[in-house]
């Protein structure tokens, strides 16, 4: 089963029973576009981790304790599908963004401001912030743009250089593209091999729990910092190559803020 199809067609909560992993492990699972019911939370972000696509993450010790995950909840019907309502979503997020109507030919689908809670090891909310998300589609490729204020993100550095494919400069800004193998496993009864776990420990792949069956894929992510904001474009599997992601980044960086 293709990962994008799974993420978009399954009504099962992928994040259910996800176990914490080292920083930068599970947000691959959680930052994607999930089809959801009107009453079931859309996604939970776990694992001392979140933001593979950002390549930089919330982390470190806070008053409430070390941050071990990011959690968010939204429901079907909350997304804004009118591109002209960008200012409304920006007001909810609390900042303005560069938002192109197309990404490398992918058509705009919807956008939303997503409330994020940083969770400590005791399950307490250490602090909260807003993230701006926009979703697009180009055939089998379903890229999504995420924008977060830099103050809410701390460089983690646990991703292996083996996931780094290319770094380029666009409009004077350094843009980094990565491809990260992903393994999704059921919460009970299925374990990664010793080799797979070792690779995950080295930051060479992501292992997450909560799917109904094992799903192997590749997470594609391109990210950069633009002023006070951190941008990333991510997609699970799909047909885009590295040049397509750099073109998409160019589309964003060429859009007035």
Steps between C-alpha positions, in 0.01 A plus 500: 500500500640838403572716801319805364189293431519354849536839662215651304256211476533331837261612773711335766703716736862432411619664814316273738736328742808661353800455724749782557820474294811719489462855373403525132337160474124508478387825352526342158188313597334794659562789261323337210154563367275245665145443391294523816146469624314798640554383855836327493817706556693540177850441629720471802868577483718291724842405578739740625474568150308668261621666191690283280398727226620798694825334585494713812282437797364604828716347768692564816401555860225738605341585830245224453772247420669371185281515191423150373245574232269738319125450493231658286136434424282621216185372338359444158344818367734738681727553200454813290468408133475854360851619413386863533440443872875484571486809723234336718719197566806717551312696767425172678864393474629838615743559212501554124647248257611460141220292350505414128183376333698218339810306607694367202167459324323349801163669550403661829245294692455650847670676790460534874659637815581206724543541878802307626565397859854413611464206739746406773582152631221524761238579238479868591476778243818704536394765248281541191532669165338518154621344176385599150434198276403495132423192292545441127459214252678401180374160389648243738707764678334682788746761629425712803655827609560565869607832649602549863657792683869438567461572869302178533765282335840390630755320284518136600774371274416131537426435133781313329683663211398190305152651471642819346466499122580857395540856625458801273466875528180665380461878513789512747345242733644154569248228420554138610338191351487161674357156430428295812393134486192439713366187666150499651412205722192381689513594869514137614668185377720634221852617573770647277804287431814568699654657190200728449499611863873569483446712189224692677728556799758646260241740358496324163128413498179550694313222678151582623217295647124514454424368150294186437779334304864558420547781247840586351549827320714807452434840649616791283560834667652831403547775756645845554492804728357825365526785748310408816331200342596139431351353181483141386336309219443131559350207309478129561610294200338651189662572165708809573880493475744733674478764226122513544538584868755771425263644240222496761728682744576754228126552453463580871804723520387694192159571654466834683435475872 
